[in-house]
Amino acid sequence: MTSTGRFTLPSEENFAEKTKELAELWGADAIRNSDGTHLDESVLALGKKIYSAYFPTRAHNEWITLHMDETPQVYLLAGRVLAEADIVDVPLMDGFFEEQLKPNRDADPHKYWEVVDRTTNEVVDASLWTLDEDTDTVHVSGATPMHEYTVSFLAYIIWDPVEMYNHLTNGWGDKEHEIPFDIYHPATRKFVFDTFEQWLKDNPQVDVVRFTTFFYQFTLLFDQKQREKVVDWFGCACTVSPTALDDFEKEYGYRLRPEDFVNEGSYNSAWRVPRKPQRDWIDFLSHFVRANVKKLASLSHEAGKEAMMFLGDQWIGTEPYKDGFEDLGLDAVVGSIGDGTTTRMIADIPGVKYTEGRFLPYFFPDTFYEGNDPSIEAWDNWRKARRAILRSPIARMGYGGYLSLAAKFPKFVDAVEHISDEFRDIHDRTDGEAARGVLNVAILNCWGKMRSWMAYTVAHALPNKQTYSYYGILESLSGMRVNVRFISFDDVLEHGVADDIDVI
């Protein structure tokens, strides 16, 4: 071992001795609890910096089960149905996972929903359709035969998508589903802040509050077979509520349509040219989210703790590359390292004291099972990230999941020992400074700086199949001897091309 530190180790209950052994082997100076676990007193007594995962908007079913109209909501687009007569029935939940999503029958459907003739793209008058609440079917009259019809409807998100993924991956069986909640509602917002203030008092041993993350999940919808149906790591689909829609209309002077969210079934994919309603909603949402993130950070500081944001899960609305992120008062950002592009996505975030990478593989049974060699993924992950770290350093590294699983694989344990040594060696040799590039390269698209290193990602380190070549360009640039910036068409129209840009 060349040095120690700059390493965050996950731990769990009843694993203190092995935690101590691996902390020494890997040079860990910080320990965190993994999802659904707590740290033993003997682990806390090791003298390491203590991180604690904190979930502001889940893991409190005792509250949200009494306020089920205050869960987050999403506009869903029901499948197209061909009219064979002048009456057509559109089933709402075909293709969606009913344990995750439930149609909102509380708010007036004729005000907040929309039926569209997709053959002509005309909105069907509200007087021509009715909702059958017993079967969650919309009956449309006056239909044109051989035209296709859809319904865009509001649905409650009744199972937190990330906890759901963890639940299914780890086989948690009859463990109670964690229901998410939406702080846009004043009563729930008060509950969230009151609960957090009490948690701070009850957890004096915690040094770093690792928010995982804040309030709104990126677009992550599952089908009836529990498979991912719609995924967009930058999608704002799961952020809607009737109250927010009404407030948006008051502030912006126009009303958003359901179509402004479902967008012909693309759910405002980042690969479509962003429209004014989409941009306005992002601004509206981020203003609200950031104001409340700032409060959480301030409360953490008042309690003598650092505030760290995980770039993932409920990160929507924080917008790390949108102007003003530095005003939130966050101390750090941690994110999952998938390759050079995701490394730069984390390392280049402005306005925080330090950044941390959570390397792969995650210590879950889908990787750590008998007969598999997790060290292969560990080395592959490190080699992809290493070249980007030389261009734009992250200050810390770590892993996530269940340490008891990882400890069963000696070859993996040995790999992490070497990787952590090499990580610290690079940092020591460079003093954490980025290497200078020989060229200034600009990436030009509709999003510009706001989607720095994010433009071609559908899920973590996963490109869309139709844009993988563009993602490959970013991956190449992530470790090249060039300085990279992201510019938009609006930037060029307004300011022209900067004189110091060598390549676009």
C-alpha positions in Angstrom: 0.0 0.0 0.0 1.5 3.3 -1.1 -0.8 5.4 1.1 -4.2 5.4 2.8 -7.4 7.4 2.6 -9.6 8.7 -0.1 -11.7 5.5 0.1 -15.2 5.0 1.3 -16.1 1.5 2.4 -19.7 0.1 2.6 -20.6 -1.9 5.6 -23.6 -3.5 7.3 -24.8 -5.1 10.5 -23.0 -8.0 12.2 -19.9 -7.6 10.0 -17.6 -5.5 12.2 -14.4 -7.7 12.2 -14.3 -8.2 8.4 -15.1 -4.5 7.9 -12.1 -3.6 10.0 -9.9 -6.0 8.1 -11.0 -4.8 4.6 -10.8 -1.2 5.7 -7.1 -1.7 6.6 -6.4 -3.7 3.4 -8.1 -1.1 1.1 -6.9 2.0 3.1 -10.4 3.2 3.8 -10.8 6.4 5.9 -14.6 6.5 5.7 -17.4 4.0 6.1 -21.0 4.2 5.0 -24.1 2.1 5.4 -25.6 0.5 2.4 -29.3 0.7 1.4 -31.4 -1.0 4.1 -28.6 -1.5 6.5 -27.2 0.1 9.7 -23.7 0.3 11.1 -22.8 -1.6 14.4 -21.4 0.3 17.3 -18.1 -1.6 16.8 -17.9 -0.2 13.3 -18.6 3.3 14.4 -15.8 2.9 17.0 -13.2 2.2 14.3 -12.4 6.0 14.1 -13.4 6.4 10.5 -15.4 9.2 9.0 -19.0 8.0 8.9 -21.3 8.5 5.9 -25.0 7.8 6.3 -27.4 7.3 3.4 -30.5 9.5 3.8 -33.7 9.2 1.7 -35.8 12.4 2.1 -38.8 11.1 0.2 -39.1 7.3 1.0 -38.8 4.8 3.8 -41.7 6.4 5.8 -44.8 4.5 4.9 -46.3 5.4 8.2 -46.8 8.9 6.7 -47.5 8.4 3.1 -50.0 5.5 3.5 -52.2 8.1 5.2 -51.7 10.6 2.3 -51.6 8.5 -0.9 -52.7 11.4 -3.0 -49.3 13.0 -2.2 -47.1 10.5 -3.9 -45.2 11.6 -7.0 -47.1 11.4 -10.3 -46.3 10.8 -13.9 -48.2 11.3 -17.2 -48.5 7.9 -18.9 -49.4 7.3 -22.5 -51.7 4.3 -23.0 -51.1 2.1 -26.0 -52.6 3.1 -29.4 -55.9 1.4 -30.1 -57.4 1.2 -33.6 -61.0 2.2 -33.8 -63.0 -0.4 -35.8 -66.3 1.5 -35.2 -67.4 4.9 -33.9 -66.8 3.7 -30.3 -63.3 2.6 -29.1 -62.1 1.5 -25.6 -58.6 2.3 -24.5 -57.3 0.3 -21.5 -55.0 2.4 -19.4 -52.7 0.0 -17.7 -51.9 -2.4 -20.4 -48.1 -2.6 -20.5 -47.5 -1.0 -17.2 -46.6 -2.5 -13.8 -49.6 -2.2 -11.5 -47.5 -2.6 -8.4 -45.6 0.6 -9.4 -48.3 2.7 -11.0 -51.9 3.5 -10.3 -54.2 5.9 -12.3 -55.0 9.1 -10.5 -58.8 9.1 -10.2 -58.9 11.8 -7.6 -58.2 14.8 -9.8 -60.8 15.5 -12.5 -59.7 13.4 -15.5 -61.4 15.8 -18.0 -59.2 18.6 -16.7 -55.9 16.8 -16.4 -56.1 14.0 -19.0 -56.2 14.0 -22.7 -57.5 11.7 -25.5 -55.8 12.2 -28.9 -56.7 10.9 -32.3 -53.1 9.9 -33.3 -54.0 9.6 -36.9 -54.8 13.3 -37.2 -53.1 14.5 -33.9 -56.3 16.2 -32.9 -57.4 16.3 -29.3 -60.7 14.6 -28.7 -63.3 16.9 -27.0 -63.7 15.9 -23.3 -67.4 15.5 -23.8 -66.8 12.5 -26.1 -65.0 10.2 -23.6 -65.7 8.8 -20.1 -63.6 6.9 -17.6 -64.7 3.5 -16.3 -63.0 3.5 -12.9 -63.8 -0.2 -12.2 -61.8 -1.4 -15.2 -59.5 1.7 -15.8 -60.7 1.9 -19.3 -61.6 5.1 -21.3 -64.6 4.8 -23.6 -64.4 7.1 -26.6 -67.4 7.9 -28.7 -67.6 9.6 -32.0 -64.4 7.9 -33.1 -63.4 7.8 -36.7 -63.0 4.1 -37.9 -59.5 3.1 -38.7 -58.0 5.9 -36.7 -55.7 5.2 -33.7 -56.5 6.7 -30.3 -54.5 7.2 -27.1 -55.1 8.4 -23.6 -52.5 10.5 -21.7 -53.4 10.1 -18.0 -52.0 11.0 -14.6 -50.8 8.1 -12.5 -49.5 7.8 -8.9 -46.1 6.2 -8.4 -46.8 3.9 -5.5 -43.5 2.0 -5.3 -40.2 3.8 -5.2 -38.5 2.7 -8.5 -35.0 2.3 -7.0 -36.1 0.5 -3.9 -38.2 -1.7 -6.2 -35.1 -2.5 -8.3 -33.2 -3.4 -5.1 -36.1 -5.4 -3.8 -36.4 -7.5 -7.0 -32.6 -7.8 -7.5 -32.0 -9.0 -4.0 -35.1 -11.1 -3.7 -36.5 -9.4 -0.6 -39.8 -11.3 -0.9 -42.6 -10.0 1.3 -40.6 -7.0 2.6 -42.9 -4.0 2.6 -42.7 -1.8 -0.5 -41.4 1.7 0.1 -43.8 4.3 -1.2 -42.3 7.6 -2.4 -43.8 11.0 -1.6 -43.9 14.4 -3.2 -42.8 17.4 -1.2 -44.6 19.8 -3.5 -47.5 19.2 -1.1 -47.1 21.4 2.0 -48.1 18.8 4.6 -45.6 16.3 3.2 -42.9 18.9 2.8 -43.3 19.8 6.5 -43.1 16.1 7.4 -39.9 15.7 5.4 -38.1 18.6 7.1 -39.4 17.8 10.5 -38.2 14.2 10.1 -34.8 15.3 8.9 -34.3 17.7 11.8 -35.1 14.9 14.2 -32.8 12.5 12.4 -29.9 14.9 12.7 -30.5 15.1 16.5 -30.7 11.3 16.7 -27.5 10.6 14.7 -24.7 12.7 16.2 -22.1 10.0 15.1 -22.7 10.8 11.4 -20.1 13.1 9.7 -21.5 13.2 6.2 -25.2 13.0 5.2 -25.2 11.2 1.9 -28.5 12.2 0.3 -29.7 9.4 -2.0 -30.9 11.7 -3.6 -33.6 14.3 -3.0 -37.1 14.5 -4.3 -37.8 13.4 -7.9 -36.8 10.1 -9.6 -35.5 10.2 -13.1 -38.0 8.6 -15.6 -38.0 4.9 -14.7 -41.2 3.0 -15.6 -41.6 -0.8 -15.6 -43.9 -3.1 -17.6 -46.2 -5.8 -16.3 -43.3 -8.3 -16.4 -41.2 -6.1 -14.1 -38.9 -5.1 -16.9 -37.7 -1.5 -17.6 -40.2 0.0 -20.1 -39.2 3.7 -20.2 -35.8 4.8 -18.9 -34.3 8.3 -19.1 -31.7 9.2 -16.6 -32.4 12.9 -17.4 -36.1 12.6 -17.8 -38.5 14.8 -15.7 -41.6 12.7 -16.4 -42.0 11.6 -12.7 -42.4 15.1 -11.3 -46.0 16.0 -12.0 -49.0 16.8 -9.8 -52.3 18.7 -10.4 -51.2 21.4 -7.9 -47.8 21.9 -9.6 -49.5 22.1 -13.0 -51.9 24.8 -11.8 -49.0 26.7 -10.2 -47.0 26.5 -13.4 -49.9 28.0 -15.3 -50.1 30.9 -12.8 -46.4 31.6 -13.1 -45.8 31.1 -16.8 -49.1 32.3 -18.2 -50.0 29.2 -20.1 -51.2 25.7 -19.3 -49.2 22.6 -20.0 -50.8 19.7 -21.9 -50.4 16.1 -21.0 -48.8 15.8 -24.5 -46.0 18.2 -23.2 -44.9 15.3 -21.0 -45.6 12.1 -23.0 -44.5 13.7 -26.3 -45.8 11.1 -28.6 -44.5 8.3 -26.4 -40.9 9.6 -26.2 -41.5 11.1 -22.7 -39.4 14.1 -23.6 -36.3 12.0 -24.5 -33.1 14.0 -24.4 -32.6 13.0 -28.1 -35.5 15.0 -29.3 -35.2 18.7 -29.8 -36.3 20.3 -26.5 -39.4 22.4 -26.8 -40.4 25.5 -24.9 -42.9 23.7 -22.5 -40.2 21.2 -21.7 -37.5 23.8 -21.0 -40.0 25.9 -18.9 -41.0 22.9 -16.8 -37.3 22.1 -16.1 -36.8 25.7 -15.0 -40.0 25.6 -12.8 -39.0 22.3 -11.3 -35.4 23.1 -10.6 -36.3 26.4 -8.9 -38.5 24.5 -6.5 -36.1 21.6 -6.0 -33.0 23.7 -5.5 -34.7 25.9 -2.9 -35.5 22.8 -0.8 -32.1 21.2 -1.4 -30.5 24.3 0.0 -32.6 24.0 3.1 -31.4 20.4 3.7 -27.8 21.4 3.2 -28.2 24.3 5.6 -29.7 22.0 8.2 -26.9 19.6 7.8 -24.3 22.3 8.3 -26.1 23.6 11.4 -25.8 20.1 12.8 -22.0 20.0 12.1 -22.3 17.6 9.2 -21.3 17.7 5.5 -24.0 17.5 2.9 -23.3 15.1 0.0 -25.5 14.5 -3.1 -25.6 11.2 -4.9 -25.9 11.9 -8.7 -28.5 9.3 -9.4 -32.0 8.1 -8.2 -34.0 11.2 -7.2 -31.5 13.7 -8.6 -34.0 15.3 -11.0 -34.3 19.1 -10.6 -30.9 19.6 -9.0 -29.3 20.2 -12.5 -25.6 20.3 -11.5 -24.6 22.0 -14.8 -27.3 24.6 -14.8 -26.2 28.0 -13.6 -26.6 28.5 -9.8 -25.8 25.0 -8.6 -23.0 26.4 -6.5 -25.6 28.3 -4.5 -27.1 25.2 -3.0 -24.3 24.9 -0.4 -23.6 21.2 -1.0 -20.2 20.0 0.1 -19.8 17.1 -2.3 -21.2 15.1 -5.1 -20.8 11.3 -5.4 -21.8 9.3 -8.4 -21.5 5.8 -9.9 -18.5 5.3 -12.2 -19.4 3.4 -15.3 -16.8 4.6 -17.7 -14.8 7.7 -18.7 -17.9 9.7 -19.6 -19.7 9.1 -16.3 -16.4 9.9 -14.5 -16.2 13.3 -16.2 -19.9 13.8 -15.5 -19.1 13.7 -11.8 -15.6 15.2 -11.8 -16.5 18.3 -13.8 -19.4 19.4 -11.6 -18.7 23.0 -10.4 -19.5 24.5 -7.0 -18.7 21.7 -4.6 -15.6 21.1 -2.4 -14.9 17.6 -3.7 -16.3 14.8 -5.8 -16.3 11.0 -5.2 -16.7 8.1 -7.5 -18.6 4.9 -6.6 -16.9 2.2 -8.6 -18.4 -1.0 -10.0 -19.4 -3.7 -9.6 -22.0 -3.0 -7.0 -21.9 -5.6 -4.2 -25.2 -7.2 -5.1 -26.1 -10.9 -5.8 -26.6 -10.3 -9.5 -22.8 -10.0 -9.8 -21.5 -11.7 -6.6 -22.7 -15.2 -7.0 -20.9 -18.6 -7.0 -19.0 -19.2 -10.2 -18.7 -15.6 -11.3 -15.5 -13.5 -11.2 -16.4 -9.9 -10.1 -12.8 -8.8 -10.5 -13.2 -8.8 -14.3 -15.8 -6.1 -14.1 -13.7 -4.2 -11.4 -10.6 -4.0 -13.6 -12.7 -3.1 -16.7 -14.4 -0.4 -14.8 -11.2 1.0 -13.4 -9.4 1.1 -16.7 -12.2 3.0 -18.3 -12.3 5.5 -15.5 -8.6 5.9 -15.0 -7.9 7.8 -18.2 -10.7 10.2 -17.4 -9.4 10.7 -13.9 -6.1 11.8 -15.3 -7.9 14.6 -17.2 -10.2 15.6 -14.4 -9.6 14.1 -11.0 -12.1 13.0 -8.5 -11.0 13.3 -4.9 -12.3 10.0 -3.5 -13.4 6.6 -4.5 -15.5 3.8 -3.0 -17.9 1.0 -3.6 -21.5 0.2 -2.7 -23.7 -2.7 -1.8 -23.2 -5.5 0.7 -19.6 -6.0 1.9 -20.4 -9.5 3.2 -20.9 -10.5 -0.5 -17.7 -9.0 -1.7 -15.6 -10.5 1.1 -16.4 -14.0 -0.3 -14.4 -13.4 -3.4 -10.6 -13.2 -2.7 -9.7 -12.4 -6.2 -12.0 -9.4 -6.1 -10.6 -8.3 -2.7 -7.1 -8.4 -4.2 -8.2 -6.4 -7.2 -9.7 -3.6 -5.1 -6.5 -3.4 -3.1 -4.5 -2.7 -6.2 -7.1 -0.3 -7.7 -7.3 1.7 -4.5 -3.5 2.0 -4.3 -3.3 3.1 -7.9 -6.0 5.6 -7.4 -4.2 7.2 -4.5 -0.9 7.1 -6.3 -2.4 9.0 -9.2 -3.8 11.6 -6.9 -0.5 11.9 -5.0 1.5 12.3 -8.2 -0.8 14.9 -9.7 -1.8 16.7 -6.4 -5.4 16.4 -7.6 -4.8 18.8 -10.5 -6.2 18.2 -14.0 -3.8 17.7 -16.9 -3.8 20.5 -19.4 -5.2 19.8 -22.9 -3.5 20.8 -26.2 -6.8 21.6 -28.0 -10.1 23.2 -27.0 -13.0 21.0 -28.2 -16.7 22.0 -28.1 -19.6 19.6 -28.2 -22.5 21.4 -29.9 -26.2 20.3 -29.4 -29.5 21.8 -28.2 -28.7 21.4 -24.5 -25.2 22.8 -24.3 -23.6 23.2 -20.8 -26.7 22.0 -18.9 -26.1 18.4 -20.2 -22.3 18.3 -20.0 -21.1 14.7 -20.4 -24.8 13.7 -20.3 -26.0 14.2 -23.9 -26.1 10.6 -25.1 -26.9 8.6 -22.0 -30.2 6.7 -21.6 -29.3 5.1 -18.3 -26.1 5.0 -16.3 -23.2 4.4 -18.7 -25.6 3.1 -21.2 -26.1 4.9 -24.6 -29.2 4.7 -26.7 -28.7 2.1 -29.5 -29.3 4.8 -32.1 -26.7 7.2 -30.6 -24.0 4.9 -29.4 -21.5 6.4 -31.9 -22.0 9.9 -30.4 -21.6 8.4 -26.9 -18.3 6.9 -28.2 -17.1 10.3 -29.1 -17.7 11.5 -25.6 -16.0 8.4 -24.2 -12.9 9.0 -26.3 -12.8 12.7 -25.4 -13.1 11.9 -21.7 -9.5 10.8 -21.5 -7.9 12.7 -24.4 -5.4 15.5 -24.1 -8.1 18.1 -24.9 -10.1 20.6 -23.0 -13.8 19.9 -23.5 -16.8 22.3 -23.2 -20.4 22.0 -24.1 -22.2 24.7 -26.1 -25.7 25.0 -27.5 -27.1 26.3 -30.7 -28.6 29.2 -28.7 -25.1 30.1 -27.5 -23.8 30.2 -31.0 -26.7 32.3 -32.3 -26.3 34.8 -29.4 -22.5 35.0 -29.0 -21.0 33.3 -32.0 -18.2 30.8 -31.7 -15.6 31.6 -29.1 -12.2 32.5 -30.5 -10.3 29.9 -28.4 -12.4 26.9 -29.7 -10.3 24.8 -32.0 -12.7 22.0 -32.9 -16.5 21.7 -32.8 
